[in-house]
Amino acid sequence: MARYTDPSCRLCRRERQKLFLKGTKCFTEKCPVERRGFPPGQHGQSRRTKISEYGVQLREKQKVRRTYGLMERQFRNYFERARKQTGRTGEALVKLLERRFDNVIYRMGLAPSRKAARQMITHGHFLVNSRNVDIPSYLLKAGDVVQVRDRSKKLDVIHSSMKRMKDTTMLPWLSLDKATMSGTFLTVPERADVPLNADEQLIVELYSK
């Protein structure tokens, strides 16, 4: 399976904003976006011409795709699935992405980043409704319960992630019981509640050409 193996921070610099791909590092002064807020490469600081309409749409698509850690074919498949649903295609796309198992683990604070969540899921550290699920792209449904396996409850990465997750920052469609290290996917979120700095309508326009 194809995956991105180059430095993650280059992606944030290319989009000129934090995509929170490196976990703890994103919240420190070591974050490259804070130190070098221009695109990577030898021409990153050079003066650029005005970006075209297509360029704006492309950058928005790349930003969302990279935020959730997907390759192009995966992302396009989610878009096609969203287009078949009723309602606004862009909002349906975001809802599908938020239902991904790796994203929910990250949102609950059980992993420092989505990339780390994917690795932990494939290693079998989590259960869904008491069943082993090792597929990061698994789509959760309302009411699904996520648990840390008993043999994984001593992992430092999980404990350090939960310490950074404050109760006041837990998203309204998720719940987490730190004592039992389990959480519930309460409901599929509305687009207005998702903390994603993106205009998904531009993605719809890009793929509709």
KEKE-3310 file (N, C-alpha, C; in steps of 0.2 Angstrom, whole numbers, plus 5000, padded with zeros to 4 digits):
npx = (5004:5003:5011:5015:5031:5040:5047:5035:5033:5035:5024:5015:5021:5020:5007:5006:5001:4997:4995:4995:5002:5013:5010:5015:5026:5020:5015:5025:5040:5048:5041:5041:5033:5031:5044:5049:5039:5036:5034:5042:5058:5070:5064:5055:5054:5054:5046:5030:5018:5001:4990:4980:4963:4961:4972:4970:4959:4965:4975:4967:4961:4972:4976:4966:4966:4979:4979:4971:4978:4978:4980:4979:4970:4963:4957:4949:4940:4933:4927:4919:4910:4904:4897:4887:4878:4864:4861:4873:4888:4901:4900:4896:4907:4917:4911:4912:4926:4928:4923:4932:4942:4955:4955:4946:4952:4963:4956:4950:4961:4969:4980:4994:4994:4986:4994:5001:4990:4986:4996:4996:4983:4984:4993:4985:4980:4968:4950:4934:4918:4921:4927:4941:4949:4959:4960:4963:4955:4942:4925:4917:4901:4887:4886:4896:4908:4925:4939:4954:4965:4968:4981:4988:4986:4996:5005:5016:5014:5000:4996:5003:4997:4983:4985:4987:4975:4962:4947:4938:4941:4936:4928:4910:4904:4910:4915:4925:4932:4944:4948:4944:4949:4942:4931:4917:4909:4898:4889:4887:4896:4890:4895:4898:4903:4915:4932:4940:4949:4945:4938:4927:4919:4927:4934:4924:4921:4933:4934:4923:4925)
npy = (4994:5011:5025:5040:5045:5055:5070:5076:5089:5097:5096:5104:5116:5118:5121:5132:5132:5125:5108:5099:5086:5081:5078:5081:5090:5100:5109:5116:5127:5122:5119:5119:5128:5139:5144:5144:5151:5149:5141:5125:5122:5128:5140:5144:5156:5165:5178:5175:5173:5178:5166:5154:5151:5137:5133:5138:5129:5117:5118:5118:5106:5097:5101:5097:5083:5079:5083:5073:5062:5054:5046:5050:5042:5036:5047:5052:5042:5043:5055:5052:5043:5052:5060:5053:5053:5061:5078:5091:5089:5092:5093:5081:5074:5078:5073:5059:5058:5061:5050:5040:5027:5030:5044:5046:5040:5049:5061:5058:5059:5048:5046:5054:5060:5058:5050:5042:5036:5028:5018:5013:5007:4997:4989:4983:4988:4993:4991:4989:4990:4979:4971:4966:4978:4981:4990:5006:5014:5010:5014:5022:5020:5029:5027:5017:5010:5013:5005:5003:4990:4978:4973:4984:4995:5001:5008:5021:5031:5032:5036:5049:5056:5056:5064:5077:5079:5089:5089:5099:5102:5091:5085:5088:5077:5066:5055:5052:5041:5042:5034:5020:5020:5021:5026:5034:5035:5046:5052:5056:5070:5087:5098:5111:5109:5103:5105:5110:5119:5123:5125:5115:5116:5121:5109:5101:5109:5107:5093:5092:5097)
npz = (5000:4996:5003:5012:5014:5016:5025:5036:5040:5030:5022:5030:5029:5015:5014:5021:5034:5050:5050:5060:5060:5067:5080:5097:5093:5085:5094:5100:5100:5091:5079:5062:5054:5062:5063:5050:5040:5026:5009:5006:4998:4986:4980:4989:4996:4986:4976:4971:4958:4955:4962:4952:4949:4948:4955:4968:4972:4971:4981:4992:4991:4993:5006:5014:5011:5015:5029:5034:5031:5018:5003:4985:4978:4988:4994:4983:4981:4993:4990:4979:4985:4994:4985:4981:4991:5000:5001:5004:4995:4999:5013:5017:5013:5023:5034:5032:5032:5046:5052:5051:5058:5063:5064:5074:5085:5086:5088:5100:5109:5111:5104:5098:5085:5069:5061:5070:5076:5066:5065:5078:5077:5067:5073:5082:5095:5099:5102:5095:5100:5108:5099:5089:5079:5066:5055:5049:5041:5044:5046:5059:5067:5074:5092:5093:5103:5108:5113:5123:5122:5134:5136:5131:5139:5146:5138:5135:5126:5124:5137:5138:5128:5132:5144:5138:5133:5137:5147:5143:5130:5123:5109:5104:5099:5104:5117:5132:5143:5154:5165:5162:5150:5138:5125:5117:5101:5099:5089:5072:5067:5064:5051:5055:5067:5066:5068:5057:5046:5032:5015:5009:4998:4988:4984:4979:4968:4961:4958:4950:4938)
capx = (5000:5007:5011:5019:5037:5045:5045:5028:5032:5036:5017:5012:5024:5018:5000:5007:4997:4998:4990:4995:5004:5018:5009:5018:5030:5016:5013:5031:5043:5052:5037:5044:5028:5033:5051:5049:5032:5035:5034:5049:5062:5074:5060:5050:5054:5054:5040:5026:5013:4995:4988:4974:4957:4962:4977:4966:4955:4970:4978:4962:4960:4978:4976:4961:4969:4985:4977:4968:4983:4976:4983:4975:4965:4958:4953:4944:4935:4928:4923:4913:4905:4900:4893:4881:4874:4860:4864:4879:4893:4907:4899:4896:4914:4920:4908:4915:4933:4928:4921:4938:4944:4961:4954:4942:4957:4966:4951:4949:4967:4972:4986:4997:4993:4983:4999:5002:4984:4986:5001:4994:4978:4987:4997:4980:4980:4962:4945:4928:4913:4924:4930:4948:4948:4965:4959:4963:4950:4936:4921:4913:4894:4884:4885:4901:4913:4932:4943:4961:4966:4971:4988:4990:4985:5002:5009:5017:5011:4993:4995:5005:4992:4977:4986:4986:4968:4958:4940:4935:4943:4933:4923:4904:4901:4914:4916:4931:4932:4951:4949:4944:4953:4937:4927:4911:4907:4891:4885:4891:4896:4888:4901:4899:4906:4921:4937:4944:4950:4945:4932:4926:4916:4932:4936:4918:4922:4939:4932:4917:4927)
capy = (5000:5017:5029:5046:5044:5061:5074:5078:5096:5100:5097:5110:5122:5119:5124:5138:5132:5119:5102:5094:5080:5078:5078:5086:5095:5105:5114:5119:5132:5119:5118:5123:5133:5145:5146:5146:5151:5149:5134:5122:5122:5134:5145:5145:5163:5170:5181:5171:5176:5177:5159:5154:5148:5130:5133:5138:5123:5111:5118:5116:5098:5095:5103:5092:5076:5079:5083:5066:5057:5050:5046:5053:5038:5035:5053:5052:5037:5046:5060:5048:5040:5057:5063:5048:5054:5067:5084:5095:5084:5094:5092:5073:5071:5079:5068:5053:5058:5061:5044:5035:5025:5033:5050:5046:5039:5055:5066:5057:5060:5042:5046:5061:5062:5053:5045:5038:5032:5022:5013:5009:5003:4991:4984:4979:4991:4996:4987:4993:4986:4973:4967:4968:4981:4984:4994:5013:5017:5008:5019:5021:5022:5032:5022:5013:5011:5012:5003:5001:4983:4977:4973:4990:5001:5004:5011:5028:5036:5033:5040:5055:5059:5058:5070:5083:5080:5092:5088:5105:5102:5085:5087:5086:5070:5061:5055:5048:5039:5041:5028:5014:5021:5019:5031:5032:5039:5047:5053:5059:5077:5092:5101:5117:5107:5100:5110:5109:5126:5122:5126:5109:5117:5121:5103:5099:5112:5105:5087:5093:5099)
capz = (5000:4995:5009:5011:5018:5016:5031:5037:5041:5023:5020:5033:5026:5009:5014:5025:5040:5054:5049:5066:5058:5071:5087:5102:5090:5082:5099:5102:5096:5085:5073:5056:5052:5066:5061:5042:5037:5018:5007:5006:4992:4985:4978:4993:4998:4981:4974:4967:4954:4958:4961:4948:4952:4949:4960:4975:4973:4972:4987:4997:4991:4996:5013:5018:5010:5019:5036:5036:5029:5013:4996:4981:4976:4994:4994:4977:4983:4998:4987:4975:4990:4997:4980:4980:4997:4999:5004:5001:4994:5003:5020:5017:5013:5029:5039:5031:5035:5053:5055:5051:5065:5065:5065:5080:5090:5087:5091:5107:5113:5113:5100:5097:5078:5065:5058:5076:5077:5061:5067:5083:5075:5063:5078:5086:5101:5100:5100:5093:5102:5111:5094:5087:5072:5064:5049:5051:5037:5047:5048:5065:5067:5081:5097:5093:5108:5106:5119:5123:5124:5141:5136:5128:5143:5149:5133:5137:5121:5125:5143:5137:5124:5136:5148:5135:5131:5143:5146:5140:5123:5119:5104:5107:5097:5107:5125:5134:5150:5155:5170:5159:5143:5132:5123:5113:5095:5100:5084:5066:5068:5059:5048:5059:5074:5065:5068:5050:5043:5025:5012:5005:4992:4982:4982:4975:4961:4958:4956:4946:4931)
cpx = (5004:5006:5016:5025:5042:5043:5038:5028:5033:5028:5014:5015:5022:5011:5000:5002:4998:4993:4990:4997:5010:5017:5011:5022:5026:5015:5019:5035:5047:5048:5040:5039:5029:5039:5052:5042:5032:5036:5041:5052:5066:5070:5055:5049:5054:5047:5036:5020:5006:4992:4981:4969:4958:4967:4974:4962:4960:4973:4973:4961:4966:4979:4972:4964:4975:4984:4974:4973:4981:4980:4978:4969:4960:4954:4947:4939:4930:4924:4917:4908:4901:4895:4887:4876:4869:4863:4870:4885:4899:4906:4899:4903:4918:4917:4911:4922:4933:4926:4927:4940:4950:4960:4950:4947:4961:4962:4950:4955:4970:4978:4988:4995:4989:4988:5000:4996:4984:4990:4999:4988:4980:4991:4992:4979:4973:4956:4939:4922:4915:4927:4937:4947:4955:4966:4958:4957:4943:4931:4916:4906:4892:4883:4891:4906:4920:4935:4950:4962:4969:4978:4992:4989:4990:5007:5009:5014:5004:4992:4997:5000:4986:4979:4986:4979:4964:4951:4936:4936:4940:4928:4916:4901:4905:4914:4922:4931:4940:4952:4949:4947:4948:4933:4921:4910:4900:4887:4889:4890:4893:4895:4903:4903:4913:4927:4942:4944:4951:4938:4931:4923:4921:4934:4930:4919:4928:4937:4927:4919:4928)
cpy = (5006:5021:5035:5045:5050:5065:5077:5086:5100:5101:5103:5116:5124:5123:5130:5138:5125:5114:5097:5087:5077:5078:5083:5092:5101:5111:5117:5124:5129:5117:5122:5128:5139:5148:5148:5146:5152:5142:5132:5123:5128:5140:5147:5152:5168:5173:5177:5175:5174:5170:5159:5151:5140:5129:5133:5132:5117:5112:5117:5109:5095:5096:5098:5085:5075:5079:5076:5060:5052:5051:5048:5048:5036:5041:5054:5047:5039:5051:5057:5046:5046:5060:5059:5049:5060:5072:5087:5090:5086:5092:5084:5070:5072:5074:5061:5052:5058:5055:5039:5034:5029:5040:5051:5045:5045:5060:5065:5058:5054:5041:5053:5064:5056:5048:5040:5033:5026:5017:5009:5005:4996:4986:4981:4982:4993:4991:4992:4988:4979:4969:4970:4971:4984:4987:5001:5016:5015:5014:5018:5023:5025:5026:5017:5015:5008:5010:5002:4994:4983:4977:4979:4996:5004:5007:5019:5033:5037:5038:5047:5059:5061:5064:5077:5085:5083:5090:5093:5105:5096:5088:5084:5079:5064:5061:5050:5047:5037:5035:5022:5014:5018:5025:5029:5037:5040:5048:5056:5066:5081:5095:5107:5115:5104:5105:5109:5116:5124:5123:5120:5110:5118:5114:5100:5102:5109:5098:5087:5095:5094)
cpz = (5000:5001:5008:5016:5019:5023:5031:5037:5035:5020:5023:5030:5019:5009:5019:5031:5044:5052:5055:5064:5062:5078:5092:5098:5087:5088:5102:5098:5090:5079:5068:5053:5056:5064:5054:5039:5030:5016:5006:4999:4991:4983:4983:4996:4992:4979:4970:4964:4957:4957:4957:4952:4953:4955:4967:4976:4974:4979:4993:4997:4995:5003:5017:5017:5015:5027:5038:5034:5024:5007:4991:4979:4982:4994:4989:4979:4988:4995:4983:4980:4993:4992:4979:4986:4996:5003:5001:5001:4999:5011:5021:5017:5019:5034:5038:5034:5042:5056:5054:5058:5067:5067:5072:5086:5091:5090:5098:5112:5115:5108:5098:5090:5075:5062:5064:5077:5072:5063:5073:5082:5072:5068:5083:5093:5103:5098:5099:5095:5104:5105:5091:5080:5071:5057:5051:5047:5039:5049:5054:5064:5074:5086:5098:5099:5107:5113:5118:5125:5130:5141:5133:5133:5147:5144:5135:5132:5122:5132:5142:5133:5128:5141:5145:5133:5137:5141:5142:5132:5119:5115:5106:5104:5099:5114:5126:5141:5152:5160:5166:5152:5138:5131:5118:5107:5096:5094:5078:5067:5062:5057:5052:5065:5072:5064:5063:5047:5035:5022:5007:4999:4986:4980:4978:4968:4957:4954:4951:4939:4926)
residu = (MET:ALA:ARG:TYR:THR:ASP:PRO:SER:CYS:ARG:LEU:CYS:ARG:ARG:GLU:ARG:GLN:LYS:LEU:PHE:LEU:LYS:GLY:THR:LYS:CYS:PHE:THR:GLU:LYS:CYS:PRO:VAL:GLU:ARG:ARG:GLY:PHE:PRO:PRO:GLY:GLN:HIS:GLY:GLN:SER:ARG:ARG:THR:LYS:ILE:SER:GLU:TYR:GLY:VAL:GLN:LEU:ARG:GLU:LYS:GLN:LYS:VAL:ARG:ARG:THR:TYR:GLY:LEU:MET:GLU:ARG:GLN:PHE:ARG:ASN:TYR:PHE:GLU:ARG:ALA:ARG:LYS:GLN:THR:GLY:ARG:THR:GLY:GLU:ALA:LEU:VAL:LYS:LEU:LEU:GLU:ARG:ARG:PHE:ASP:ASN:VAL:ILE:TYR:ARG:MET:GLY:LEU:ALA:PRO:SER:ARG:LYS:ALA:ALA:ARG:GLN:MET:ILE:THR:HIS:GLY:HIS:PHE:LEU:VAL:ASN:SER:ARG:ASN:VAL:ASP:ILE:PRO:SER:TYR:LEU:LEU:LYS:ALA:GLY:ASP:VAL:VAL:GLN:VAL:ARG:ASP:ARG:SER:LYS:LYS:LEU:ASP:VAL:ILE:HIS:SER:SER:MET:LYS:ARG:MET:LYS:ASP:THR:THR:MET:LEU:PRO:TRP:LEU:SER:LEU:ASP:LYS:ALA:THR:MET:SER:GLY:THR:PHE:LEU:THR:VAL:PRO:GLU:ARG:ALA:ASP:VAL:PRO:LEU:ASN:ALA:ASP:GLU:GLN:LEU:ILE:VAL:GLU:LEU:TYR:SER:LYS)
# end
